[in-house]
Amino acid sequence: MLSELKPPSRILMGPGPSDVHPHVLKAMATPLVGHLDPSFLEIMNETMQLMRIVFETENRLTVAMSGTGSAGMETVFVNLVEPGDKVMIGVNGLFGTRMVDVAERCGAEVVQVKGEWGDIIYPEQIEEALKAHPDTVIVAVVHAETSTGVLQPLQEIADIVHQYGALLLVDAVTSLGGIHVSIDKVGIDACYSGTQKCISAPPGLSPVTFNERALEKMARRKSKVQSWYLDLSMIQNYWGKERFYHHTAPISMVYALREALRIIVNDGLEETIERHWRYGKILQNGIEAMGLKLHVEEGKRLPELTSIVIPEGVDDLAVRKNLLNQYGIEIGGGLGELKGKIWRVGLMGYSCQLRNVVLFLSAFEEVLREQGYKAPKGVIESVVRPDNLMFTN
C-alpha cells in the first residue's frame, strides 16, 4: 500500500512557482460544482473582472486559458498569427527564444531582434528593424525575462510599434501582480501571463487579454486557428454571455485564481506592487553587501526575480542543494547560456515577505561560507532596518 502524500515543506524562492496563500489553498478545497452551473458562471464573471483590474485594462476579451503560461504564449500566437505573417520578436533570454519557436510553428516569418542575456531590448533596435521590415504585423517582447531578471520598458516600444501599424504582444508571465503591466495605458494589444508567479496561485491557468485591434486581426483570419483547444473564437463564447460549452474548465483552479486575485485587489494593486519593489530592493542590497555581483545592472532589474553572478570557485549545484536540504529554501539556477553562471532568486506573491528575505540572506551567507566564500559580517543588520520592518505584508 502506498502511504499518504506528504511532500516536504519548502520556501519557494526560485523563479516559480511561488508559495501559495493559505486562503488560496482553502479555496481549492471548496466542493466542485459543474462547469456550466450558474454559480460557477458567476465565479467566472468575477474572475474576469478581477483579471481586468490586475492587468489594468477594460478589454472585454480577458479570460483564463486552461494551461500554464506556455499555453498562454501559444494562445496569443496561434490566434493572431497566420502562415506567412511577419513577426518580430525581441530575444534577450530563454522566453524570447521560446516565442520564436512558437511563432515559427504557426508559419510566421520571424525577424529576431537580439539583445544580451542580462540587458533590455532597446526601442531604437525595434525601430531600425521595423524600418527594414515595414510589413511586420506583430512585434513581441518579454516584459519580465525570467531567465535573466531583466525588466523590459514597454511604452516607447509600444509607440514605435503602433506608428508602423503593427500589434504589440507582451509576455507578462513573471510581471503580472508584481509590477505594473498597464495594458491600456501602454497600449499593449495582446498579453499573456501565468498563475504561479506573482499572482501566487498554483500553476495551471494562463490569464490572457486582447484589445480591439487584436480582435480585428483575429476576425480577418483567412485560415482556421491551428489549435482547436486554444481557439479563442470558440473559447470566448464559453467565457462570454453565450456560455457555449467548449471544454471542461479546471474548476478548482478557477477558484484558486479568483481567490488569489481577490487578495491582490483587496490589499490594493499599488500596495502589492510596492511590496515587491521594497523587499526586492532589500534583497538586492543584501546580496551586494555580501560582495556578490548582480547579473543585471541597476535600473534594469526586476524586483521579483533577482539574478546573482556565481562567484569563482563556488559550486552552483552544491549551494542550491544545501539551501534546500539544510534550510528548505528553493532557488533556481541559470538557463540556456547562463546555465552554471547565475542563481535566480524569486520574491513573488506570497513568497514576497520580509521574513523570507532575512531567512534567505542568513542561510545564503552560511552556505557560501561552507563553500569557502567569506561574506562581510553584519549584512542583515545593514539592510534590514526598522523603517523596512514597518512595512507589513
C-alpha positions as CSV (number, residue, x, y, z in Angstrom):
1,M,0.0,0.0,0.0
2,L,1.2,3.5,-0.8
3,S,1.4,6.0,2.0
4,E,-0.5,9.2,2.2
5,L,1.0,12.0,0.0
6,K,3.4,14.0,2.2
7,P,5.7,16.3,0.2
8,P,8.4,18.2,2.1
9,S,7.8,21.7,3.4
10,R,9.6,24.3,1.3
11,I,10.0,28.0,1.0
12,L,9.7,28.7,-2.7
13,M,12.2,31.4,-3.7
14,G,13.0,30.2,-7.1
15,P,11.8,31.6,-10.5
16,G,8.4,29.9,-9.9
17,P,6.2,28.6,-8.7
18,S,5.8,30.8,-5.6
19,D,4.3,29.9,-2.3
20,V,0.5,29.9,-2.3
21,H,-1.6,31.9,0.2
22,P,-3.4,29.7,2.7
23,H,-6.7,31.3,1.6
24,V,-6.0,30.1,-2.0
25,L,-5.3,26.6,-0.8
26,K,-8.5,26.7,1.2
27,A,-10.4,27.9,-1.9
28,M,-9.1,24.9,-3.9
29,A,-10.6,22.5,-1.3
30,T,-14.1,24.0,-1.9
31,P,-16.5,21.4,-3.3
32,L,-16.9,21.3,-7.0
33,V,-19.9,22.4,-9.0
34,G,-20.5,21.8,-12.7
35,H,-18.6,24.0,-15.2
36,L,-21.9,25.2,-16.5
37,D,-23.5,25.6,-13.1
38,P,-25.0,29.2,-12.7
39,S,-22.9,29.7,-9.6
40,F,-19.7,28.8,-11.4
41,L,-20.6,31.1,-14.3
42,E,-20.9,33.9,-11.8
43,I,-17.5,33.0,-10.4
44,M,-16.1,33.1,-13.9
45,N,-17.6,36.6,-14.3
46,E,-15.9,37.7,-11.0
47,T,-12.6,36.2,-12.1
48,M,-12.7,38.1,-15.4
49,Q,-13.3,41.4,-13.7
50,L,-10.5,40.8,-11.2
51,M,-8.1,39.9,-14.1
52,R,-9.0,43.2,-15.8
53,I,-8.2,45.1,-12.6
54,V,-4.8,43.4,-12.2
55,F,-4.0,43.7,-16.0
56,E,-5.1,47.3,-15.7
57,T,-7.4,47.1,-18.7
58,E,-11.0,47.3,-19.9
59,N,-10.5,44.7,-22.6
60,R,-13.7,42.6,-22.9
61,L,-11.7,39.5,-24.1
62,T,-9.8,38.8,-20.8
63,V,-10.0,35.2,-19.9
64,A,-8.0,32.4,-18.2
65,M,-6.8,29.7,-20.5
66,S,-6.6,26.2,-19.2
67,G,-2.9,25.5,-19.1
68,T,0.3,27.1,-17.8
69,G,1.9,30.3,-19.0
70,S,3.3,28.5,-22.1
71,A,-0.3,27.7,-23.1
72,G,-0.9,31.5,-22.9
73,M,2.0,32.0,-25.2
74,E,0.7,29.5,-27.7
75,T,-2.8,31.1,-27.4
76,V,-1.8,34.6,-28.4
77,F,0.4,33.3,-31.3
78,V,-2.0,30.7,-32.8
79,N,-4.9,33.2,-32.7
80,L,-3.1,36.2,-34.1
81,V,-0.6,34.7,-36.5
82,E,-1.4,33.2,-39.9
83,P,1.1,31.4,-42.2
84,G,3.3,34.0,-43.9
85,D,2.8,36.8,-41.4
86,K,6.0,38.6,-40.5
87,V,6.5,38.6,-36.7
88,M,9.3,40.5,-35.0
89,I,10.5,39.1,-31.6
90,G,12.8,40.6,-29.1
91,V,15.2,37.9,-27.9
92,N,17.3,38.6,-24.8
93,G,16.6,35.4,-22.9
94,L,15.1,32.0,-22.9
95,F,11.5,33.0,-23.2
96,G,12.1,35.3,-26.2
97,T,13.8,32.3,-27.8
98,R,10.7,30.2,-27.0
99,M,8.4,32.8,-28.6
100,V,10.5,32.4,-31.8
101,D,9.9,28.7,-31.8
102,V,6.1,29.1,-31.2
103,A,5.8,31.7,-33.9
104,E,7.7,29.6,-36.5
105,R,5.4,26.7,-35.7
106,C,2.5,28.9,-36.7
107,G,4.1,29.5,-40.1
108,A,5.3,33.0,-39.3
109,E,8.3,34.6,-41.0
110,V,10.2,35.6,-37.8
111,V,12.6,38.5,-37.5
112,Q,14.7,38.3,-34.4
113,V,15.9,41.5,-32.6
114,K,18.6,40.2,-30.3
115,G,19.9,41.6,-27.1
116,E,22.4,40.5,-24.4
117,W,21.1,38.0,-21.8
118,G,21.0,40.5,-19.0
119,D,20.1,43.6,-20.9
120,I,16.9,45.1,-22.4
121,I,15.8,45.3,-26.0
122,Y,16.3,49.0,-26.9
123,P,13.5,50.9,-28.7
124,E,15.9,52.0,-31.4
125,Q,16.6,48.4,-32.2
126,I,12.9,47.8,-32.8
127,E,12.6,50.9,-34.9
128,E,15.6,50.1,-37.0
129,A,14.2,46.5,-37.6
130,L,10.7,47.9,-38.5
131,K,12.3,50.3,-41.0
132,A,13.9,47.2,-42.6
133,H,10.8,45.2,-42.3
134,P,7.8,47.6,-42.7
135,D,5.4,44.7,-43.5
136,T,5.7,43.3,-39.9
137,V,2.3,42.6,-38.4
138,I,3.2,41.7,-34.8
139,V,6.1,42.7,-32.5
140,A,6.6,40.6,-29.4
141,V,8.7,41.2,-26.3
142,V,9.1,39.7,-22.8
143,H,8.2,42.2,-20.1
144,A,9.9,40.3,-17.3
145,E,12.5,37.9,-18.6
146,T,12.5,35.1,-16.0
147,S,15.8,33.6,-17.3
148,T,17.8,36.8,-16.6
149,G,15.9,39.0,-14.2
150,V,15.6,41.9,-16.7
151,L,12.6,44.3,-16.7
152,Q,11.8,45.4,-20.2
153,P,10.5,49.0,-20.6
154,L,7.4,48.9,-22.9
155,Q,6.0,52.4,-23.5
156,E,8.4,53.7,-26.1
157,I,8.4,50.3,-27.9
158,A,4.6,50.3,-28.0
159,D,4.5,53.8,-29.5
160,I,7.0,52.8,-32.2
161,V,5.2,49.5,-33.0
162,H,1.9,51.3,-33.5
163,Q,3.5,54.0,-35.6
164,Y,4.4,51.2,-38.0
165,G,0.9,49.7,-37.9
166,A,1.8,46.5,-36.1
167,L,0.4,44.9,-33.0
168,L,2.4,44.7,-29.7
169,L,2.3,41.3,-28.0
170,V,3.7,41.0,-24.4
171,D,4.8,38.1,-22.2
172,A,3.8,39.1,-18.6
173,V,4.1,35.7,-17.0
174,T,6.5,36.9,-14.3
175,S,5.3,40.5,-14.2
176,L,1.6,40.4,-13.6
177,G,0.8,41.1,-10.0
178,G,4.4,42.1,-9.1
179,I,4.9,45.2,-11.3
180,H,2.6,47.4,-13.3
181,V,1.7,45.8,-16.7
182,S,-0.7,48.7,-17.6
183,I,-2.3,47.2,-20.6
184,D,-4.5,50.1,-21.6
185,K,-2.1,52.9,-20.7
186,V,0.9,51.4,-22.6
187,G,-1.3,50.2,-25.5
188,I,-0.5,46.5,-25.4
189,D,-2.6,44.7,-27.9
190,A,-2.3,41.1,-26.6
191,C,-0.8,39.8,-23.4
192,Y,-0.5,36.5,-21.5
193,S,0.6,35.6,-18.0
194,G,0.6,32.7,-15.6
195,T,-0.9,32.0,-12.2
196,Q,2.2,30.6,-10.4
197,K,4.4,33.7,-10.2
198,C,3.3,37.0,-8.6
199,I,-0.4,36.0,-8.7
200,S,0.6,33.3,-6.2
201,A,-1.8,30.5,-7.2
202,P,-0.7,27.0,-8.3
203,P,0.4,26.6,-11.9
204,G,-2.5,25.6,-14.2
205,L,-4.1,28.7,-15.7
206,S,-2.9,31.4,-18.0
207,P,-4.7,34.8,-18.0
208,V,-4.8,36.4,-21.4
209,T,-6.2,39.7,-22.7
210,F,-6.8,41.1,-26.2
211,N,-7.8,44.6,-27.2
212,E,-10.0,45.6,-30.1
213,R,-7.1,45.9,-32.5
214,A,-6.1,42.4,-31.8
215,L,-9.7,41.2,-32.1
216,E,-9.9,42.8,-35.5
217,K,-6.8,41.0,-36.6
218,M,-8.4,37.7,-35.4
219,A,-11.7,38.5,-37.2
220,R,-9.8,38.9,-40.5
221,R,-8.2,35.5,-40.4
222,K,-8.3,33.6,-43.7
223,S,-7.5,30.2,-42.1
224,K,-8.6,28.3,-39.1
225,V,-6.6,28.6,-35.9
226,Q,-4.2,25.7,-35.9
227,S,-5.1,24.6,-32.4
228,W,-8.7,23.6,-31.6
229,Y,-8.1,23.6,-27.9
230,L,-6.7,27.2,-27.9
231,D,-9.1,28.7,-30.5
232,L,-10.5,31.9,-28.9
233,S,-13.3,32.2,-31.4
234,M,-14.8,29.3,-29.5
235,I,-13.4,29.8,-26.0
236,Q,-14.6,33.4,-25.8
237,N,-18.2,32.1,-26.3
238,Y,-17.8,30.0,-23.1
239,W,-16.4,32.8,-21.0
240,G,-18.8,35.3,-22.7
241,K,-22.6,35.8,-22.5
242,E,-23.3,32.8,-24.8
243,R,-21.8,30.2,-22.4
244,F,-21.4,27.7,-25.2
245,Y,-19.6,24.6,-24.0
246,H,-16.0,24.2,-25.3
247,H,-14.1,22.1,-22.7
248,T,-14.5,21.2,-19.1
249,A,-12.9,24.1,-17.2
250,P,-10.4,23.3,-14.3
251,I,-12.9,24.4,-11.7
252,S,-10.7,24.2,-8.6
253,M,-8.0,26.3,-10.4
254,V,-10.6,28.9,-11.3
255,Y,-11.5,29.0,-7.6
256,A,-7.8,29.5,-6.8
257,L,-7.3,32.2,-9.4
258,R,-10.3,34.1,-8.2
259,E,-9.1,34.0,-4.6
260,A,-5.5,34.9,-5.4
261,L,-6.7,37.9,-7.5
262,R,-9.2,38.9,-4.7
263,I,-6.3,39.1,-2.2
264,I,-4.3,41.3,-4.6
265,V,-7.3,43.6,-5.2
266,N,-8.4,43.8,-1.6
267,D,-4.8,44.5,-0.4
268,G,-4.5,47.1,-3.2
269,L,-2.7,46.6,-6.5
270,E,-0.5,49.6,-5.9
271,E,0.4,48.3,-2.4
272,T,1.1,44.8,-3.7
273,I,3.4,46.2,-6.3
274,E,5.2,48.4,-3.8
275,R,5.8,45.4,-1.6
276,H,7.5,43.6,-4.4
277,W,9.7,46.6,-5.1
278,R,10.6,47.2,-1.5
279,Y,11.5,43.7,-0.5
280,G,13.2,43.1,-3.8
281,K,15.4,46.1,-3.2
282,I,16.3,44.9,0.3
283,L,17.2,41.5,-1.0
284,Q,19.4,43.0,-3.8
285,N,21.1,45.4,-1.3
286,G,21.8,42.4,1.0
287,I,23.4,40.4,-1.9
288,E,25.6,43.3,-2.9
289,A,26.6,43.9,0.7
290,M,27.9,40.3,0.7
291,G,30.3,41.4,-2.0
292,L,28.4,39.5,-4.7
293,K,27.6,40.9,-8.2
294,L,24.1,41.1,-9.6
295,H,23.8,40.0,-13.2
296,V,21.5,42.9,-14.3
297,E,22.6,46.5,-13.8
298,E,20.7,48.9,-11.6
299,G,17.6,50.4,-13.3
300,K,17.0,47.3,-15.4
301,R,16.4,44.8,-12.7
302,L,13.1,43.1,-11.8
303,P,12.2,43.4,-8.1
304,E,10.6,40.0,-8.0
305,L,13.3,38.0,-9.7
306,T,17.0,38.6,-8.9
307,S,19.9,37.0,-10.7
308,I,23.2,36.7,-8.8
309,V,26.5,36.0,-10.6
310,I,28.1,32.8,-9.1
311,P,31.5,33.8,-7.7
312,E,34.6,31.9,-8.9
313,G,35.3,28.7,-7.0
314,V,31.8,28.3,-5.7
315,D,29.8,25.2,-6.7
316,D,26.4,26.2,-8.2
317,L,24.6,22.9,-7.5
318,A,26.1,22.4,-4.0
319,V,24.8,25.8,-2.9
320,R,21.3,25.2,-4.2
321,K,21.3,21.7,-2.7
322,N,22.5,22.9,0.7
323,L,19.9,25.7,0.8
324,L,17.2,23.1,0.0
325,N,18.4,20.4,2.3
326,Q,19.5,22.5,5.3
327,Y,17.0,25.3,5.2
328,G,14.2,24.2,3.0
329,I,14.7,27.1,0.6
330,E,14.4,26.6,-3.1
331,I,16.2,28.9,-5.6
332,G,16.8,28.5,-9.3
333,G,19.9,28.1,-11.4
334,G,20.7,29.6,-14.7
335,L,19.1,28.6,-18.0
336,G,20.4,28.5,-21.6
337,E,23.7,30.4,-22.0
338,L,23.5,31.4,-18.3
339,K,23.5,27.8,-17.0
340,G,26.1,27.5,-14.2
341,K,26.7,31.2,-14.3
342,I,23.9,32.7,-12.2
343,W,21.4,31.9,-9.4
344,R,17.9,33.1,-9.7
345,V,16.1,34.2,-6.5
346,G,12.4,34.9,-6.6
347,L,10.3,37.1,-4.3
348,M,6.9,36.6,-5.8
349,G,3.4,36.8,-4.5
350,Y,3.0,35.1,-1.0
351,S,6.8,34.4,-1.0
352,C,7.5,38.1,-1.1
353,Q,7.8,38.6,2.7
354,L,10.4,40.3,4.8
355,R,10.9,37.2,6.9
356,N,11.9,35.3,3.7
357,V,14.4,37.9,2.8
358,V,16.0,37.7,6.2
359,L,16.0,33.9,6.2
360,F,17.4,33.7,2.7
361,L,20.2,36.2,3.4
362,S,21.2,34.4,6.6
363,A,21.1,31.0,5.1
364,F,22.8,32.1,1.9
365,E,25.7,33.6,3.9
366,E,26.2,30.4,5.8
367,V,26.0,28.2,2.7
368,L,28.5,30.4,0.9
369,R,30.9,30.2,3.9
370,E,30.8,26.4,3.6
371,Q,32.0,26.9,0.0
372,G,34.9,29.0,1.2
373,Y,33.4,32.3,0.2
374,K,33.9,34.9,3.0
375,A,31.0,37.3,3.1
376,P,31.4,40.5,5.1
377,K,29.7,40.3,8.6
378,G,26.7,42.3,9.6
379,V,24.9,42.1,6.2
380,I,21.4,41.5,7.7
381,E,21.8,44.5,10.1
382,S,22.9,46.8,7.4
383,V,20.0,46.2,5.0
384,V,17.1,45.3,7.3
385,R,16.3,48.4,9.3
386,P,13.4,49.5,11.5
387,D,11.8,51.6,8.7
388,N,11.7,48.5,6.5
389,L,10.2,46.4,9.3
390,M,7.3,48.8,9.4
391,F,6.0,47.7,6.0
392,T,3.7,44.8,6.7
393,N,2.7,42.0,4.3
